[in-house]
Amino acid sequence: MSDFKIGDNIFHKSNSAVKWVIERIDENEAYCSTVIKETLEHKKEVFALTSIEKCVEPIVIFGKRTRNNYF
């Protein structure tokens, strides 16, 4: 089980397209909310802690590509 905190961006394992924000955490449940972009509707949901995962920002690595002179 991950260490979830209030304010973490998470997604439910069944639908990773919707980002949720944790508002409150009780024993094994996370009370979350999100805003639907198309309708600007505010939705709230309760998830089990075992059914959610933290959103991880993509990592971008800039590196120098070495030149291969062996053609």
N, C-alpha and C positions, 0 to 999 in steps of 0.2 A: 504494500500500500504506500502510495506517495504521500508526502507531507503537503497537504493542501492548505492554503491560507485564504482568508477573505480578500477578494479582489483579483484572485488568479483567473486568467483566461483558460477555460477548459472546453472540451467537446465531449459529447456522449459517444461511446464506441459504436453505436448503431448508425450515427449520422455525423460524420466529421466535417460536414460543410457548414454547420451552424456553431458559432462561437458563443459560449455562455460565460457569465461572470458570476463567481461565487459571492453570495451576499451573507450567508450564514451557514455554519456547520454545526450539526448536532451529531450525536454518537456515530452513526453509520450513514448519515444522509447529508447531502449538500443542497441547500436552497439556492437556486440559480435564477438569473434573469437574462433576457436578450431582447434586442429590438430588431424586428423584421424590416429589412431595408425598403422593400417595395411598398408596404402599407404604413410604415412607421408605428407598428403595433408593438406594445411592450408586453412580453410574455414572461411568465414565471413558471418554474418547474422544480420538482424535487427529484434528485437522483441518488442512487446508492453510490457510496464512494468507490465501490469496486467496478462500477460501470462507466466511470469517467476517466479521462486522461488530460494532462496538461497540454496546452498548445505550446509548441516549440517554434520559435522564430527560425526561419531558414538561415543557414550559415553560408556566407559568401567568402570565398578565399581568393584573393588576388595573388598570383604568383608569376614569376618570370619563367617563361617557357625556354628551355635550352634548345639551342640550334643543333640539329643532327646533320653533320657533314659527311656521313657515310652513305652515299647514294650508290 
